[in-house]
């Protein structure tokens, strides 16, 4: 082989351009696939047999690299799939959803038992406020009790719910 441009031989060309090609492929296809495509690009240039006759080996290598990316994209498109590099910040593992559902079900059952254990009037006031969204004043008027009475019953119900959530390890209030 004769000297091509600033490179005395293919080995010098490879060493000089390897990092540039790696960064090019890393941006296009990701860190995992880049080394293989770098190797493939240099192999294509060498196998073409044109290296000795090239006036601009860097341009030829860049064009070869772009063609490899295009061919790879066409292949993936034909197969009907896309390859996205793993983004660890976005794709971080999550705790199993099934575990959350089971814990939620257990907590709801504990709240239900706690509410059923409340005195009838306390339970009724709590449900009027939390489920129907009624104000303390509206509840007091409807049931014929004072505002302080409604507050007392709500405090009892919330204290019972806090005890249940404390035992289950949850910090959520009903």
N, C-alpha and C positions, 0 to 999 in steps of 0.2 A: 504494500500500500504506500502511496505517496502522500505527501503533506497536503491537507485540504484546508484551505483558509488558514486560520491561526493554529490549527491542530496538526501536529506531526503524524499522528496515527489515530485509529479509532479508540484506543484505550484512553488517550489524552482527551479526546472528544467526550467520551463517556464520563470520565471524572469531572470534567469542567461543566457538563450540562445535567448531571444526575440530580442535583439539588433543585435546580430550576424545574425540571420535569416532575419531581416529587411534589413540589408545592403546587404546580399546575393541576396535577391529578387529585391532590388532596382537596383542593377547592371544588373540583368538579364532581368527584365521586366519594370522597371521604378518606380518612386516614387508613382504614383497613384494606381498601381496594387499591390504593395508590401504588404500593411497591410492585404489585403484579403488573399493573399497566405501564409503569416506568420500564420494567424489564421488557415487556412486549413491544413498546415503542422503539427501544434501542435495537431489539432483535429484528424488527421490521426494516429499520434503516440498514442494518448490516446485511440482512438477507437479500435486500433489493439489489445489491451489487453496485449501487450507484454512488456509494460514499466517496470513492476515489475521484469521481468526476463532478462532484457537487461544488458549485461556487458559493452557496450559502447553506452549509450543513445545519445551522441553527434553525433556519426557516423550514428546511425540509423536515427536521425533527418535530418542530412545532405543528406543521401541517399533519404529519403522521399521528401525533398525539391527539389532535382535534378529530381526525378521522376515527381513531379508536373510540373516543367518547361518543361520537355520533353513531358508530356501529353498535356500540354497547346499548345506547338508548333505543335504537331501532329494535334490537333483539329483545330488550325488556318490554317494549311496547307491543311487539308481536306476541310475546308470552302473556301479555295482559297483566303485568305486575310492575310495581314501582319499588325502587330500593331507596330508602332514606337512611342516612347515617344516624346512629343513635345519638340523641341529645340527652345526656344524663340529667340535666336540670329539668327538662320537660318530661322525660320518660322514666322518672324515678319510680322505683317499685312502691306500690301502695299496700297497706294492710289488706288482708282479704275481706272483700265486701260481705261474704257470708258470715264472717265473725261479727261484723257490725250488726247485721240483721238479727243474729241470735241474741246478742247483747241487748239490742233495742227491744226485742220481743220480751226478754226476761225483765227488763226495766219497766216496760208497760204493764206486765202482769203484776209486778211488785207495787206499782202505783195504784193499779186497780184494786188490789187487796187492801192497800192502805186506805183508799177512799171508801171502800165498802165497810171498813172497820170504824169509820168516823160516825159520830152521832148523825141522825137523819138531817137535822136542820143545818149542821155544819157542812155536810156533804152538799146539800141543796144550794146553800149560799156560794160555796166554792164553785160549783158547776155553773151557776147562773153568771158568776163573774168571769170565769175562765173560758167556758164554752160559748155562752151567749153574748159575752162581751158587755154585760150590763155594769153600770157604775154602782158604787156602794149606795148612793142616794136612791137610785131606782130600785135596787134590791130592798132597801129599808122600807120604801114606800109600798112595794108590792107585798112584802111579808108582814108589814106592820111592826117592825122593830126599829130601834134607833140606829143612827150611823155607827155609834160606838159598838153596838151589838154585832153589826156586820163586820167591823174591823176585828173584833174578838174572834169570831168564827173563822175568818180568813186567816188570822194568825195561827189558830189551832191547825187548820188544814195545811197551811204552808210548812209549819213545823213538822208535821207528820211526813210530808213529801220530802223535806230535807233529810230527815232520818233515813227514809227509804233510799234516797239517792246516795247518801253517805255510806250505807252498807253495801250498795252495789258497786261502789267505786266511781260512780258518775258524779260530775259536778253540775249537771243540768238540773234546773228546777222545773217542775211540772208547769 
